[in-house]
Amino acid sequence: MPRPLRLGVNIDHVATIRNARGGRHPDPVRAARLAVKAGADGITAHLREDRRHISDDDIARLVRDIDRPLNLEMAATDEMLAIALRHRPHAVCLVPERRIEVTTEDGLDAARLFDRLRPYAQKLGDAIFSGLDSSIRRMRSLMDKVRASATGAETA
């Protein structure tokens, strides 16, 4: 039997509108609550280094107030790793960030960045995955390799 589809709702641009207006509304956490009430299975939020979308407070409130899995998109930096370890979201998606882009436009070259990503897999365990610029099969193979190296297991 096929696995049922699941709906994850990204609330980044609710925060973008709030930030552009300079106030507290619209509230991305309220948007997440409404998405859950409407049937969302999970919420995605990208805490960028420049905080142009979601804020640190938004992440803390999402973890506290939402009873669905949180997928935290973030750059592979020490600061973001510390935030992920503090909040322990359901999943962490490592994504590249370029200041000139309006929103994430590309994926990580995880094969080239393997050694740099290894500590994230070691510390975040099964919660980690990567927004790659590659095929699904290659992504699975590479993340299996990252996880195996983090745990000391070897893969063929």
N, C-alpha and C positions, 0 to 999 in steps of 0.2 A: 504494500500500500504506500503511495507517495506521501512524503512528509508534508503536513499542512504548511501553507505559506504563512509567514509571520510579518507583521507590519511594524517597522521601526520608523519613528518620526524624528526628523532632525529639526531642532528648534533654534539653530544658530541665527537665522535671519529675523526671527522675532526680536532677538537681542540686538541685531544690527539696526532695526528700526528704532528700538528704544534708545540706543546709543546716539543715533543721528538726531533724535529729538531732544536729547539732553535731559531726559527725565527718568521716571521709573516705569513708564508704560509705553508699549505693552510689555507685560511681564512674561519672560520665557518660562518660568516655572508654572505660572497659571496656564500658559499654552500647553505645557507638558501634561498638566492635570486634565485639561480638556481632551487632549489626544488620548490619554489613558481611558477616560470616561467614554470616549467614542470607540474604544476597542484596540488601541495601539498596544502591541506586545512589548515594546521597548522604546527608549528615548535615546537619541544621539545628540551630543553637544561637543563642539570643538572649542576647547580652551586654547586660543592662540597665544603666542608669546606677547603679542602687542595688545591683546585683550579687545580686539575690534568687534568680536561677537559676544561670546559668553564671558562672564566675569567669575572670579574666584568665589564670590558670594553665591552666584547662580549654581555653581557646582555643589557647594555645601548644602544649599537648599534642596537641590534635586536629590542628592543622596538621602537627605533627611525626610523629604516629603513625598517622594514618588515610590510607589510599591511595585515598579516594574524594573527590569534590567536597564542599567545606564551604560551606554557605550560612550566612553570618553575618547574623542579624537584629540591627538596632541602631537607635538614635535618630539623628536628624540633628543631631549635636553635634560640636564640634571634637575633643573627647576621643575619641569613637567613630571619627571619620574617621582620626585618627592611629593608632588600633589597627588599623583595616582596612588602612591603607597599610603598616603594619609587617608584618602577617601575610599580606596578599594572598590572602584566601580566593577560592574559585572564583566566588562570587556574594555580593553584599551586598544585603539587603532592608531598605530604610528603613521603619521602623514608628513609629507614635506611641507615646509612653509616658506614662501617667498613674499617679502613685504609688498612687492608691486602687484600681486594678484588680489583680486577682490574676494575670491573664495578658492579653496583648494582645487587646482586644475590638473594635477598630475599625481602619480604614485611614486613611492620610494623605489629606488633601485636596490632592493634588499640583497641581491647577490654581491653587488659592489660594496655595500655597507654592512656585510655580514658580521665582521669583527666589532663594529660600532654598535650593532643591535644586540649582540649576545648578552651584555649585562642587563638589558631590559627584559629579555626572556628569563634570565636567571632570577631576577627580582620579582617580576610580575607573574611568572608561571603561566598557567593555562589561560589567564585573562588576556594575554597579549595576542594581537594579530596585526597585520600590516596592510596598509593601503598600497598595493604594489602596482607598478606599471607593467604587468605581465599577465599570463594566462592563469586560470584557476589551478590547473594541474601544477604549474611551476610554483605558484604561491604555496600550495599545500606541501610540496616537496621541500621548498626552502624553509618554511616555518617548522616542519618536522625536523629538519637539520638544526635549526636554531634551538628548538626545545630539547633535542637530543644532546646537543653540546652543553646546554644549561644544566642538564641532569647528569651528564657524564655517560649517557647511553650512546651507543654507536649505531648508525644506520647504514644500510648497504648502499 
